[in-house]
Amino acid sequence: MYNFKKDISHMKVLGKEQYNKLSEPLKSVTTNNLFARSVVEKMVDGEVYVDDIDSPTTFFILHPYGMSLLFGDPTNAEFNEAFKKYALNENGNRHRVEWMQVFPSDWDAVLGDLLHDNLVEAAYRHTSSDTIELNVRVNFKFNKEKYLSAKRENNLLDPKISIVRTDQDIFEAMKGTVVPLHFWNNADEFINKGVAFSLFYDGKLASTAFSCYVHDDKLELGIETYEEFKGKGLAHKVCSTLIDYCLENGYEPVWACRKDNVGSYQLAQRLGFENSKEISYYRMGFV
């Protein structure tokens, strides 16, 4: 994790007891902000940095999964210079890839000027800490009628498949990149505040669809399918179970992914999600 205490003072760590200062500003973010809300509302342990502790106008929120949101006033030169040091990992304290959204879109031009030659199009994967890739993130809108129509046409049952509500034992047994463990503080909080369904194929855990974030009437889906079970349509079936739960309990299903994540993009479309908005998505590397 980047250590701003060693940096200039124009990007300040905000204590959790003051996260309420972001509640109203975060409402202005009209693109998917659920992961940022999870940090601000203390549903997961992340980090928040601001330009000024008492009256912040520029904000950077880091989710422990490695997603971040830069938003607010993009004209704050001192904050921007401090952020540049972070983005380029000048202190070498970031040891994993981080994916960043910005809001408003004015930030794109600001970052273009700020990062210059360090900002590149995502033609291929870079791992160096001084290169920032510009990607595209797609936010989808759920089409209930489209989903229900597709579901009627694909309602075949496979006797090898069983789907159950994910309990603590399954939570703790799940391995992988996109699993609830990376989006919730612990199993107890997830079981009490989240929801997931796990699909077993021939008695083996094969795929799990779960709530990454739940806020108000919105539930963002996450999905992990083990490699040996891919290509069988299992992700579609278990995601459908979670979507049905959303519809039965008054939640709007939310889906977002990188545009070049073909599997996720196509799965979203098969589940009734439609491309709603495309935004810049910055990939920051590490040492």
C-alpha positions as CSV (number, residue, x, y, z in Angstrom):
1,M,0.0,0.0,0.0
2,Y,1.3,3.5,-0.8
3,N,2.6,5.5,2.1
4,F,1.5,9.1,1.8
5,K,3.0,10.0,5.1
6,K,6.4,9.9,3.3
7,D,5.0,12.2,0.6
8,I,4.0,15.8,0.4
9,S,1.1,16.9,2.6
10,H,-1.4,17.7,-0.1
11,M,-3.0,14.3,-0.1
12,K,-4.2,13.5,3.4
13,V,-5.4,10.3,5.0
14,L,-8.9,10.7,6.3
15,G,-9.8,8.8,9.5
16,K,-12.7,6.5,9.5
17,E,-14.5,8.6,12.0
18,Q,-14.7,11.3,9.4
19,Y,-15.9,9.2,6.4
20,N,-19.2,10.9,6.8
21,K,-17.7,13.9,5.0
22,L,-17.8,11.9,1.8
23,S,-21.4,10.8,2.0
24,E,-22.8,13.8,0.1
25,P,-20.0,14.3,-2.4
26,L,-20.1,10.6,-3.3
27,K,-23.8,11.0,-4.3
28,S,-22.7,13.2,-7.2
29,V,-20.9,10.2,-8.8
30,T,-23.4,9.0,-11.3
31,T,-21.3,6.0,-12.6
32,N,-21.1,2.9,-10.5
33,N,-20.0,4.0,-7.1
34,L,-21.0,1.0,-5.0
35,F,-17.5,-0.2,-4.3
36,A,-16.5,3.2,-3.0
37,R,-19.7,3.4,-0.9
38,S,-18.6,0.1,0.7
39,V,-15.5,1.8,1.9
40,V,-17.1,5.0,3.0
41,E,-19.9,3.2,4.8
42,K,-17.4,1.0,6.5
43,M,-18.7,-2.3,5.1
44,V,-15.1,-3.1,4.2
45,D,-11.7,-1.8,5.3
46,G,-10.3,0.5,2.6
47,E,-8.5,3.9,2.6
48,V,-9.6,7.4,1.9
49,Y,-7.4,10.4,0.9
50,V,-8.5,14.0,0.6
51,D,-7.0,17.4,-0.2
52,D,-8.2,18.9,3.1
53,I,-9.3,17.2,6.3
54,D,-11.7,19.9,7.4
55,S,-13.3,20.9,4.1
56,P,-12.4,18.3,1.4
57,T,-13.2,18.9,-2.2
58,T,-11.0,16.3,-3.9
59,F,-11.2,12.6,-3.0
60,F,-9.4,9.3,-3.6
61,I,-11.0,6.1,-2.3
62,L,-9.2,2.8,-2.4
63,H,-11.1,-0.5,-2.0
64,P,-9.1,-3.5,-0.7
65,Y,-9.8,-5.5,-3.8
66,G,-7.7,-3.1,-5.8
67,M,-10.3,-0.8,-7.2
68,S,-10.2,2.9,-6.6
69,L,-12.2,6.1,-7.3
70,L,-10.7,9.5,-7.9
71,F,-13.4,12.2,-7.9
72,G,-14.3,15.7,-7.0
73,D,-12.5,18.9,-8.0
74,P,-10.0,18.1,-10.8
75,T,-8.3,21.5,-10.7
76,N,-6.5,21.1,-7.4
77,A,-2.9,21.4,-8.6
78,E,-1.2,20.4,-5.3
79,F,-3.4,17.4,-4.8
80,N,-2.9,16.4,-8.4
81,E,0.9,16.5,-8.1
82,A,0.7,14.3,-5.0
83,F,-1.6,11.9,-6.8
84,K,0.9,11.7,-9.7
85,K,3.5,10.3,-7.3
86,Y,1.0,7.7,-6.2
87,A,-0.1,6.8,-9.7
88,L,3.5,6.3,-10.8
89,N,4.3,4.4,-7.6
90,E,7.4,6.6,-7.0
91,N,7.9,5.2,-3.4
92,G,7.5,1.6,-4.6
93,N,4.8,0.8,-2.0
94,R,2.2,-0.6,-4.4
95,H,2.7,-4.3,-5.0
96,R,-0.3,-5.2,-7.1
97,V,-2.3,-3.9,-10.0
98,E,-4.9,-1.3,-9.2
99,W,-7.9,-0.3,-11.4
100,M,-9.2,3.3,-11.1
101,Q,-12.3,5.1,-12.1
102,V,-12.6,8.9,-12.2
103,F,-15.5,11.3,-12.0
104,P,-16.3,13.6,-13.6
105,S,-14.9,12.9,-17.0
106,D,-12.9,16.2,-16.8
107,W,-10.4,14.1,-14.9
108,D,-9.5,12.3,-18.1
109,A,-8.0,15.5,-19.6
110,V,-6.3,16.4,-16.3
111,L,-4.7,13.0,-16.1
112,G,-3.6,13.1,-19.7
113,D,-1.7,16.4,-19.0
114,L,-0.4,15.2,-15.7
115,L,0.9,11.8,-16.7
116,H,2.1,12.7,-20.3
117,D,4.0,9.8,-21.8
118,N,3.4,7.5,-18.8
119,L,-0.2,7.2,-19.9
120,V,-0.6,4.6,-22.7
121,E,-3.4,2.8,-24.5
122,A,-4.0,-0.7,-23.3
123,A,-2.7,-2.5,-26.3
124,Y,-1.0,-5.1,-24.1
125,R,-0.4,-5.6,-20.4
126,H,2.3,-3.6,-18.7
127,T,3.7,-4.4,-15.2
128,S,6.0,-1.5,-14.7
129,S,5.1,1.0,-12.0
130,D,5.6,4.1,-14.2
131,T,3.1,3.1,-16.9
132,I,-0.6,3.8,-16.6
133,E,-2.9,1.9,-19.0
134,L,-6.0,3.6,-20.3
135,N,-8.8,0.9,-20.5
136,V,-12.6,1.1,-20.8
137,R,-15.1,0.0,-18.1
138,V,-18.6,-0.8,-19.1
139,N,-21.6,-0.1,-16.8
140,F,-24.6,-2.2,-17.7
141,K,-28.3,-1.6,-17.1
142,F,-30.5,-4.6,-16.2
143,N,-33.4,-5.4,-18.6
144,K,-35.9,-7.5,-16.7
145,E,-38.0,-8.4,-19.7
146,K,-35.0,-9.5,-21.7
147,Y,-33.7,-11.6,-18.8
148,L,-37.1,-13.3,-18.2
149,S,-37.5,-14.0,-21.9
150,A,-34.0,-15.6,-22.2
151,K,-34.6,-17.6,-19.0
152,R,-37.7,-19.2,-20.4
153,E,-35.7,-20.4,-23.4
154,N,-32.8,-21.7,-21.3
155,N,-34.6,-23.4,-18.5
156,L,-33.2,-26.9,-18.9
157,L,-32.1,-28.7,-15.8
158,D,-29.0,-30.8,-15.5
159,P,-29.2,-33.6,-12.9
160,K,-25.5,-33.1,-12.2
161,I,-26.1,-29.6,-11.0
162,S,-27.3,-28.5,-7.5
163,I,-27.4,-24.9,-6.4
164,V,-27.5,-23.9,-2.7
165,R,-27.4,-20.7,-0.6
166,T,-23.7,-20.1,0.3
167,D,-23.0,-20.7,4.0
168,Q,-19.9,-20.0,6.1
169,D,-18.3,-23.3,5.3
170,I,-18.6,-22.7,1.5
171,F,-17.4,-19.1,2.0
172,E,-14.3,-20.3,3.7
173,A,-13.7,-23.1,1.2
174,M,-13.8,-20.8,-1.9
175,K,-10.6,-20.0,-3.6
176,G,-10.0,-17.6,-6.5
177,T,-9.7,-14.0,-7.6
178,V,-13.4,-13.0,-7.6
179,V,-14.7,-14.5,-4.3
180,P,-16.6,-12.8,-1.4
181,L,-13.5,-13.0,0.8
182,H,-12.0,-10.1,-1.2
183,F,-15.1,-7.9,-1.0
184,W,-16.2,-8.4,2.6
185,N,-14.3,-8.1,5.9
186,N,-15.1,-11.7,7.0
187,A,-17.6,-14.5,6.7
188,D,-19.9,-13.3,9.5
189,E,-20.4,-9.9,7.9
190,F,-21.0,-11.5,4.5
191,I,-23.5,-14.0,5.8
192,N,-25.4,-11.3,7.7
193,K,-25.3,-8.5,5.1
194,G,-24.6,-10.2,1.8
195,V,-25.9,-13.1,-0.3
196,A,-24.5,-15.8,-2.5
197,F,-25.4,-19.0,-4.3
198,S,-23.0,-21.8,-5.0
199,L,-23.3,-24.3,-7.8
200,F,-22.1,-27.8,-7.3
201,Y,-21.3,-30.0,-10.3
202,D,-21.2,-33.7,-9.6
203,G,-20.8,-32.9,-6.0
204,K,-17.9,-30.5,-6.5
205,L,-18.0,-26.7,-5.9
206,A,-17.9,-25.3,-9.4
207,S,-19.2,-21.7,-9.4
208,T,-20.4,-19.0,-7.0
209,A,-22.4,-15.9,-7.7
210,F,-22.4,-13.4,-4.9
211,S,-23.1,-9.8,-3.9
212,C,-19.9,-7.7,-4.1
213,Y,-21.8,-4.7,-2.7
214,V,-25.3,-4.1,-1.4
215,H,-26.5,-0.5,-1.0
216,D,-30.1,0.7,-0.8
217,D,-31.9,-1.2,-3.6
218,K,-28.8,-2.1,-5.6
219,L,-26.8,-5.4,-5.5
220,E,-23.7,-5.7,-7.7
221,L,-22.9,-9.2,-8.8
222,G,-19.6,-11.0,-8.7
223,I,-18.9,-14.5,-10.2
224,E,-16.2,-17.0,-9.8
225,T,-16.1,-20.3,-11.8
226,Y,-13.3,-22.8,-11.3
227,E,-11.3,-23.4,-14.5
228,E,-12.1,-27.1,-14.8
229,F,-15.8,-26.2,-14.9
230,K,-15.8,-23.4,-17.4
231,G,-17.6,-23.8,-20.7
232,K,-20.6,-25.7,-19.3
233,G,-22.8,-22.6,-18.8
234,L,-22.6,-22.9,-15.0
235,A,-21.9,-19.2,-14.4
236,H,-25.1,-18.3,-16.3
237,K,-27.2,-20.7,-14.1
238,V,-25.8,-19.6,-10.8
239,C,-26.0,-15.9,-11.7
240,S,-29.6,-16.5,-12.7
241,T,-30.3,-17.8,-9.2
242,L,-28.9,-14.6,-7.7
243,I,-30.8,-12.4,-10.1
244,D,-34.0,-14.2,-9.2
245,Y,-33.2,-13.5,-5.6
246,C,-32.8,-9.8,-6.5
247,L,-36.1,-9.7,-8.2
248,E,-37.9,-11.5,-5.4
249,N,-36.4,-9.1,-2.8
250,G,-36.6,-5.8,-4.5
251,Y,-33.0,-5.3,-5.5
252,E,-31.8,-4.0,-8.9
253,P,-29.0,-6.3,-10.2
254,V,-25.8,-4.4,-11.1
255,W,-23.1,-5.5,-13.5
256,A,-19.9,-3.8,-14.6
257,C,-16.7,-5.1,-16.2
258,R,-13.7,-4.1,-18.4
259,K,-14.7,-4.0,-22.0
260,D,-12.0,-6.4,-23.0
261,N,-13.2,-9.0,-20.4
262,V,-15.0,-10.9,-23.1
263,G,-16.3,-13.6,-20.9
264,S,-17.9,-11.2,-18.4
265,Y,-19.2,-8.9,-21.1
266,Q,-20.9,-11.7,-23.0
267,L,-22.3,-13.3,-19.8
268,A,-23.8,-10.0,-18.8
269,Q,-25.6,-9.7,-22.2
270,R,-26.9,-13.3,-21.9
271,L,-28.3,-12.4,-18.5
272,G,-30.3,-9.4,-19.8
273,F,-27.8,-6.6,-19.1
274,E,-27.4,-4.0,-21.7
275,N,-24.4,-1.7,-22.2
276,S,-25.4,1.6,-20.5
277,K,-22.2,3.7,-20.3
278,E,-18.5,3.3,-21.1
279,I,-16.0,5.2,-18.9
280,S,-12.2,5.4,-18.7
281,Y,-10.6,2.8,-16.5
282,Y,-7.0,3.3,-15.5
283,R,-4.7,0.4,-14.8
284,M,-1.8,1.3,-12.4
285,G,1.1,-1.2,-12.2
286,F,3.6,-2.1,-9.5
287,V,7.2,-2.7,-9.0
